[in-house]
Amino acid sequence: MTPEIDAYWRNFIGGRWVDAADGQRRTLLDPATAKPLAEVALGGAADIDAAVAAARACVAARHLVSVRPAQRLRWVMDIGRELAARRDRAARVLSRDSGKALSEAYTEVDGAIRYFEYYGALADKLEGAYIPLGDGYVDYTVPVPHGVSAHIIPWNYPAEMVGRGIAPALAAGNAVVIKAPEIDPLGCHVIAEAVEAAELPPGAVNLITGDGPVAGTALVRHSGVDQIVFTGSVETGRSILHAAADRIVPTVMELGGKSAAIVFDDADLDALVASTRWGIFSNAGQVCSAMSRMIVAPGVHDEVVDRVVALGQGLQVGAGIDDAELTPVVSAPQLARVTGFTERALTAGAAAATGGAVLDRPGWFMAPTVLVDVDPQADVARQEVFGPVLTMLRADSAGDAIEIANGTDYGLAAGVFTRDLDRALWTADRLVAGQVFVNEWYAGGVETPFGGVKRSGFGREKGQEALRNYVQTKNVGIRIADPWAS
């Protein structure tokens, strides 16, 4: 075990830190060394029952909705302040646990803090409306929280995804149950420490680390859950949607992507390379909205390939805690998944302009990879790899580029690089995606709605639009009698 990280981490239920009901623990491994890092209580169905019961008790007691909205504002913002006070601890724990670069871990923690600030400030601004029906009637709407909101958190950005989900849920008056990823849950646990310090009502926030097939399944099928928020794979999302349909439970689904950047021949190639650095190689490419495909005009194709190859070959490879530029993927199974895609692509006739294989060193490191001569219909060009693998594709025209970009089952993000504003707007209008970046990958922020179309899911997170995910509208219609009528 490492002295930087607690040797053992418990679950957080009803305002208390508790062991798993059956005493089970999971040993977490350091992605940079494949050696033991810490132990965590491994929750199961009984722990989910306890967490949902605690959340239901909080809802039944109306702890979050009977107070003035200004109190929810303070609670949510206090979580952000307490997390800010633990910023160094949270970032270092996150870097060791997930393998990501320390600077990226700091950015993730800062993002989580920002969610609590942003949605905390909106807690007293969630309003209903008056609907005029004429004399003798008063009609108005009231935003009502769902009740118990279940959040299944992905392993690629665990701390930020907790903030992104529970900050608006709490601001709207819901109690939450979080199922943390079993691979790297510790960033979620530090946020639970901030929740405890912020002194929210018991049961307002509950955190369980557990395996998806056991704890995750128990959570999404639980009769005490009123809403499900999920980020993850299409396959798991489909299973959750079946469970939600059985119980008629509303969901928010973010199911990944295969996002493409269209590069025109007038693009600023320096800006493109800078975006590629973050778009596909940050967090070892383990990003739902990663720039995993690049569709390039013939006039600049070869130069773009040369530039991104030089970028990949120049990246410093190492452990996240050392703030390396290319860090390991999160686990051995994830590394096997990534190499499976590249091996099949190379067998089918693609070429690796750089990379294409596992690096010969301890830990789970994939070489930064740029694939060329790829068939747009190949799996590596259509399916989510979730690793530092960039697929380069040619397009002979703008229409051809649009067809290739839209030619997958996903529609999470897309991008266009050009100096021509008309061309940028024309392309953005035709790209089928929930978010389009122009001349900078990941342009946007907490304030901008994020979510997908097609198999990338539905519902929006981030921005003011996301707050409406966490309430339903109640309408009250009143017939007023004439007080002077006899």
Secondary structure, 3 states (H helix, E strand, C coil): CCCCCCCEECEEECCEEECCCCCCEEEEECCCCCCEEEEEECCCHHHHHHHHHHHHHHHHCCCCCCCCHHHHHHHHHHHHHHHHHCHHHHHHHHHHHHCCCHHHHHHHHHHHHHHHHHHHCCCCCCCCCECCCCCCEEEEEEEEECCEEEEECCCCCHHHHHHHHHHHHHHCCCEEEEEECCCCCHHHHHHHHHHHHHCCCCCCEEEEECCHHHHHHHHHCCCCCCEEEEECCHHHHHHHHHHHHHHCCCEEEECCCCEEEEECCCCCHHHHHHHHHHHHCHHHHCCCCCEEEEEECHHHHHHHHHHHHHHHHHCCECCHHHCCCECCCCCHHHHHHHHHHHHHHHHCCCEEEECCCECCCCCCCECCEEEECCCCCCHHHHCCCCCCEEEEEECCCHHHHHHHHCCCCCCCEEEEECCCHHHHHHHHHHCCCCEEEECCCCCCCCCCCECCCHHHEECCECHHHHHHHHEEEEEEEEECCCCCCC
